[in-house]
Amino acid sequence: MHLIEGWSYLDSFYFTSFIATGQGPPANLVINDAAGKIFASVLAFISVGTVITALLFLFGPFLGRVIRAGEEKVEQIEEEFERGKGAERL
């Protein structure tokens, strides 16, 4: 955005951080050029996908363990109901 729109480096970084996190463009920065609009659109698609992928890569194993622990608890409760012990829980 610095080269396309002529913004300062700080404004360009500010704009990119808003686009990359999916918040949309900040109201105080307006894109005037068609090339800037195309660049911002491509940047939005690539950066949002990259952020989601990075978060899933970082937190995926933890979330998988949490989901598996929940499944094991549900299976345990189902087994208790099948044996007749589950009525006591209600």
Phi, psi and omega in degrees: 000335177297315182281322185282312185262347181078020179283164175290164178298322180295314177296321178296317178295317179301312179299314181296322179294324177292316180294316185294331180266004175080016181275347184090171183288145175293148186292334184277354178243117183246131178274126183255339187257144178297323178296323177294322178293318178294316179299316180295323179294313178296318178301318180298313181297315183288314186289320179295317176297322179293317179296316179298316179298317179296318179295319178293324178295319182285315187256356181302311179300320178296314180296325176297319178294320179295316179296317180296320177297321177295319178297319179296322178294318178296317178297321179296315180295319178299319178297321178295320177295320179297328180274357179092000181274346184288336181295333179292330181291328183279000000 
